[in-house]
Amino acid sequence: MILPYLLVISAYLIGSVPFGFLAGRLKGVDLRATGSGNIGATNAGRVLGKWWGYGVFALDFLKGATGVALGRLAEVETWPEGLAPVACGSAAFLGHIFPIYLAFKGGKGVATGAGIMACLVPGPFLCSLLAWVLTVLATRMISAGSVVAAEVLICWASWVFKTSGFGLVPGAVWLAGFLVIAKHAGNIFRILKGTENRLPDGFLFRVVPGRVALATGSAWLGMGLFFSFVTGLGTFAAFERLSLEEPRPYWIPLPEAMTRDASPALPLPHPLRKEQGSLLAGISVSAQFPWYFQIQAVMGAVLLGTVAGQGRRRFGMAALAMLLAISGWTLERRVEALRLDRNEATSRFVNATEAERASMEREMIAARVPFREAHGASVILNLATLACVGILTIQGLFRQEK
């Protein structure tokens, strides 16, 4: 079937359309000989005006999205699954970087690559977009944002390779990320020398980062306090009351083994039926931890990006909050593993006969004590993280008042 090959060629030809060059010609300017000499949206905005830059970016973005759309039209049974969208998207990307209409000397592929990633891998694309925005806010350099966004995509693709093996889509993302970085080699050199072009230091960079940082810190602090003291403690209190209720609701029967009293010397709740409430609450709260820490990671990244230009102390405090949140996430995974061991050992002990309990007592204690210690450490880490965020938020309030 020849159609897929024709669509790949069409995607390359569409990607080769030099919208930045054409916009310059409409204004009587050759972008290749003006500004940075690039035909992309950044140089178009700098030379022709910001609205021309926005238009060029949108058209270049659509080139990448159109390439992937053509690939989905070209899906055929004889090709491996996912190959056609990757092939057409890659063709559009290569067309932008090496356009046949301009002797194979084109743009750097950021906007076109963004259009491709938005269609192929929307989740990683949103992460890279966030990284781009934060880096630009922190540095006022679009090139730095583009390089960081490409690195985020490369890291995602590398993680997929490690966990799932090679795939067409992550392979294309990985290659595209390196091509974008390679095309920005000159920008990277100028960034290191401190001579890279920066956006004007206007309202966007003087006021917006501080307000975003304040909003992010407030949201992070509010979420953390609500989860820790309302959701967490409230859930455990509610299930404990339920475990002690008389008569017991029919939909939560009490196991006979938990009607017996355990020795006060053992690290078990009294009466033992409270253990059922603790188990149910633990399951409920632990299911929320991945979301809790993922949201913290996003807020930490936003906070780091927006306080980068507000002094070393604020940046250091934001970095500490991010480090504590990551440490808490890592420790929580350990706590979850210990929680499962604790539950299994406790269940075996509680359901054992009186004769068997004596030999299983040490095993039960050995499983419960490490969990309690690790859980205590995770609570301290969480409170320390919220304390750092609280300090940043209070500082942000004073900065806004000034």
C-alpha positions in Angstrom: 0.0 0.0 0.0 1.6 3.3 -1.1 -0.7 5.7 0.8 1.3 5.6 4.1 4.5 6.4 2.2 2.8 9.3 0.4 1.5 10.7 3.7 5.0 10.5 5.3 6.3 12.5 2.3 3.4 14.9 2.6 4.2 15.4 6.3 7.8 16.2 5.5 6.7 18.8 2.9 4.2 20.4 5.3 6.9 20.5 8.0 9.3 22.2 5.5 7.0 25.2 5.0 9.0 28.0 6.6 6.3 30.1 8.1 8.8 32.4 9.9 10.7 33.1 6.7 7.4 33.8 4.9 6.2 36.1 7.7 9.5 38.0 7.4 9.1 38.3 3.6 5.6 39.8 4.2 7.3 42.5 6.3 10.2 42.9 3.8 12.7 41.3 6.2 14.9 38.2 5.7 15.0 36.6 9.2 18.0 34.6 8.2 20.0 37.8 8.0 18.4 39.6 11.0 18.5 39.0 14.8 19.7 35.5 15.6 19.4 34.4 12.0 16.8 31.8 12.9 13.4 31.5 11.1 11.6 30.3 14.2 9.0 32.0 16.4 11.5 33.6 18.9 13.4 35.5 16.3 10.2 36.4 14.4 8.8 37.9 17.6 12.0 39.7 18.3 12.4 41.2 14.8 8.8 41.5 13.5 6.9 42.0 16.7 5.4 39.7 19.4 2.1 39.0 17.6 4.0 37.9 14.5 6.0 35.6 16.8 2.9 34.2 18.3 1.5 33.5 14.8 4.6 31.8 13.6 4.7 29.6 16.8 1.0 28.6 16.3 1.6 27.7 12.6 4.8 25.8 13.4 3.0 24.0 16.2 0.2 23.0 13.8 2.8 21.6 11.4 3.8 19.0 14.0 0.2 18.2 15.0 -0.8 17.8 11.4 2.1 15.4 10.9 0.8 13.1 13.6 -2.8 13.5 12.3 -1.7 12.3 8.9 0.1 9.4 10.5 -3.1 8.3 12.2 -4.8 8.4 8.8 -2.1 6.2 7.5 -2.4 3.4 10.2 -2.2 0.1 8.3 -2.1 -3.5 9.4 1.2 -4.1 7.7 3.0 -1.5 9.9 3.8 -2.0 13.6 1.3 -0.3 15.8 2.1 3.3 16.3 4.7 3.5 13.6 2.7 5.6 11.2 2.0 8.6 13.6 5.6 8.5 14.7 6.9 8.3 11.1 4.7 11.2 9.9 5.4 13.3 13.0 9.1 12.7 12.7 8.9 13.6 9.0 7.2 17.0 9.9 9.9 17.6 12.5 12.7 16.9 10.2 11.0 19.0 7.5 11.0 22.0 9.9 14.7 21.5 10.9 15.9 20.6 7.3 13.3 22.3 5.0 13.7 21.4 1.3 12.5 24.8 0.3 15.4 26.6 2.1 18.3 24.4 1.1 17.8 22.3 4.3 18.6 25.1 6.7 15.6 25.6 9.0 14.5 26.3 12.5 15.3 24.6 15.8 12.2 22.5 16.0 10.8 23.7 19.4 7.3 24.7 18.2 6.9 21.9 15.7 8.2 19.4 18.2 5.7 20.7 20.8 2.9 20.1 18.3 4.0 16.5 17.8 4.5 15.8 21.6 1.1 17.3 22.4 -0.5 14.7 20.1 1.8 11.7 20.8 2.4 12.0 24.5 0.2 14.7 26.1 1.2 13.9 29.7 5.0 14.3 29.2 4.3 17.2 26.9 2.4 19.1 29.7 5.3 18.4 32.1 7.8 19.7 29.6 5.6 22.8 29.0 5.5 23.5 32.7 9.3 23.2 32.8 9.6 25.6 29.8 7.3 28.2 31.5 9.1 28.0 34.8 12.6 28.2 33.2 11.6 31.2 31.1 10.1 33.0 34.1 13.3 32.3 36.1 15.8 33.2 33.4 14.0 35.4 30.8 15.6 33.2 28.2 13.4 31.2 25.8 16.3 29.2 24.6 17.0 28.0 28.2 13.3 27.0 28.5 13.5 25.0 25.3 16.6 23.1 26.4 15.1 22.3 29.8 11.8 21.2 28.2 13.8 18.9 25.8 15.7 17.5 28.8 12.4 16.7 30.5 11.2 14.7 27.5 14.6 12.9 27.3 14.3 11.9 30.9 10.8 10.6 30.4 11.8 8.5 27.4 14.8 7.2 29.3 12.6 6.2 32.2 10.3 4.4 29.8 13.2 2.5 28.3 14.4 1.4 31.7 10.9 0.3 32.9 9.3 -1.0 29.8 12.0 -1.5 27.2 12.4 0.3 23.9 9.2 1.6 22.2 8.6 3.6 19.0 7.0 6.6 20.7 9.6 7.1 23.5 12.3 6.4 21.0 11.1 9.2 18.8 10.7 11.5 21.8 14.2 10.7 22.9 15.7 11.5 19.5 13.7 14.6 19.0 14.8 15.9 22.4 18.5 15.5 21.5 17.9 17.1 18.1 16.4 20.2 19.8 19.3 20.4 22.2 21.8 20.0 19.3 20.1 22.8 17.4 20.5 25.0 20.5 24.2 24.4 20.9 25.0 28.0 20.1 22.4 29.2 22.6 23.8 26.9 25.3 27.3 28.3 24.6 26.0 31.9 24.9 24.1 31.0 28.1 27.3 29.7 29.6 29.1 32.9 28.6 26.3 35.1 29.9 25.6 36.7 26.5 22.3 35.0 25.5 19.4 37.3 24.6 16.9 37.8 27.3 13.3 39.0 27.2 12.6 42.5 28.4 12.2 42.8 32.2 8.6 44.0 32.2 5.5 43.3 34.3 5.6 39.6 33.4 8.9 39.0 35.0 8.8 41.6 37.8 5.3 40.9 39.2 3.9 37.6 37.9 6.5 35.3 39.4 6.0 36.7 42.9 2.2 36.3 42.6 2.4 32.8 41.2 4.9 31.9 44.0 2.5 33.3 46.7 -0.5 31.4 45.2 1.4 28.2 44.8 2.8 28.4 48.4 -0.6 29.1 49.8 -2.2 26.3 47.9 0.6 23.8 48.9 0.3 24.9 52.6 -3.5 24.6 52.5 -3.4 21.2 50.8 -0.8 19.9 53.2 -2.6 21.1 56.3 -5.9 19.8 55.1 -4.6 16.4 54.1 -2.5 16.0 57.3 -4.9 17.2 59.9 -8.4 16.9 58.4 -8.3 14.1 55.9 -5.7 11.9 57.6 -6.6 12.3 61.3 -10.3 12.6 60.4 -10.3 9.3 58.5 -8.6 7.4 61.3 -10.9 8.9 63.9 -14.0 8.0 61.8 -13.0 4.4 61.3 -12.0 4.0 65.0 -15.5 5.2 66.0 -17.0 2.8 63.5 -14.9 -0.1 64.9 -16.3 0.6 68.4 -19.9 1.1 67.3 -22.6 -1.1 68.9 -24.6 -2.5 67.3 -22.1 -3.0 64.5 -23.3 -2.1 60.9 -24.1 -5.2 58.9 -21.7 -4.2 56.1 -18.6 -4.2 58.4 -18.8 -7.4 60.4 -16.4 -7.9 63.3 -14.1 -10.9 63.0 -14.3 -13.2 66.0 -10.5 -13.0 66.5 -10.8 -9.3 67.2 -13.3 -9.8 70.0 -10.6 -11.1 72.2 -8.4 -8.8 74.3 -4.7 -8.7 73.7 -2.1 -8.3 76.5 -1.6 -4.7 77.5 2.2 -5.3 77.1 1.8 -5.9 73.4 1.9 -3.0 70.8 -1.7 -3.5 69.9 -4.7 -1.2 70.4 -7.2 -1.7 73.3 -9.8 -3.0 72.7 -8.4 -5.1 69.9 -11.4 -4.2 67.6 -9.8 -0.8 67.1 -7.2 -2.6 64.9 -9.9 -3.2 62.3 -10.6 0.6 62.1 -6.9 1.3 61.9 -6.5 -1.2 59.0 -9.4 0.3 57.1 -8.2 3.9 57.6 -4.7 2.9 56.5 -6.0 1.5 53.3 -8.1 4.6 52.6 -5.3 7.2 53.4 -2.5 5.3 51.7 -4.4 5.3 48.4 -4.2 9.1 48.5 -0.5 9.4 49.1 0.7 9.1 45.4 -1.6 12.0 44.4 -0.5 14.0 47.5 3.2 13.7 46.7 2.8 14.1 42.9 0.9 17.4 43.5 3.6 18.5 45.9 6.3 17.7 43.3 4.4 19.9 40.7 4.0 22.7 43.3 7.6 22.4 44.3 8.7 22.8 40.7 6.5 25.9 40.2 7.8 27.4 43.4 11.4 26.8 42.4 10.9 28.4 39.1 9.0 31.5 40.4 11.3 32.3 43.3 14.5 31.8 41.3 14.9 35.6 40.8 13.9 36.6 44.3 17.1 36.0 46.1 19.2 33.1 47.2 17.5 32.6 50.6 14.1 32.2 49.1 15.4 29.9 46.4 17.3 27.9 49.0 14.1 27.6 51.1 12.1 26.5 48.1 14.8 24.0 47.2 14.7 22.7 50.7 10.9 22.3 50.6 11.2 20.4 47.3 14.0 18.2 48.7 12.0 17.4 51.9 8.9 16.6 49.8 10.9 14.2 47.6 12.5 12.6 50.7 9.0 12.2 52.2 7.8 10.5 49.0 10.7 8.1 49.0 10.2 7.4 52.7 6.4 6.9 52.3 7.0 4.1 49.8 9.1 2.4 52.4 6.3 3.0 55.0 3.8 1.5 52.6 5.9 -1.7 52.3 6.3 -1.9 56.1 2.5 -1.3 56.5 1.8 -4.4 54.4 4.3 -6.4 56.4 2.8 -5.1 59.7 -0.8 -5.9 58.6 0.1 -9.5 57.5 2.1 -10.2 60.7 -0.7 -8.7 62.9 -3.4 -10.7 61.1 -1.5 -13.9 61.5 -1.0 -13.2 65.2 -4.6 -12.1 65.9 -6.1 -15.1 64.0 -3.8 -17.7 65.7 -4.8 -19.9 68.5 -3.7 -19.2 72.1 -1.1 -21.9 71.8 0.3 -20.4 68.6 0.4 -16.8 69.7 3.3 -17.2 72.1 5.6 -18.3 69.2 4.3 -15.5 66.8 4.5 -12.6 69.3 8.1 -11.7 68.5 7.4 -11.7 64.7 4.4 -9.5 65.2 6.3 -7.0 67.3 9.2 -7.0 64.8 6.8 -6.0 62.1 4.9 -3.3 63.9 7.8 -1.4 65.5 9.7 -0.5 62.3 6.4 0.6 60.7 5.7 2.9 63.7 9.2 4.4 63.6 9.2 5.0 59.8 5.7 6.4 59.9 6.8 8.8 62.7 9.7 9.9 60.5 7.4 10.5 57.5 5.1 12.7 59.7 8.1 14.8 60.8 9.3 15.2 57.2 5.8 16.2 56.1 5.6 18.8 58.9 9.1 20.1 58.1 8.1 20.5 54.4 4.9 22.4 55.4 7.0 24.6 57.7 9.3 25.6 54.9 6.4 26.3 52.6 4.7 28.3 55.3 7.8 30.5 55.8 8.0 31.1 52.0 4.3 32.0 51.9 4.6 34.5 54.8 7.7 36.0 53.1 5.7 36.3 49.9 2.9 38.1 51.7 5.3 40.7 53.0 6.9 41.1 49.6 3.5 41.7 48.0 2.7 44.4 50.7 5.9 46.2 49.9 
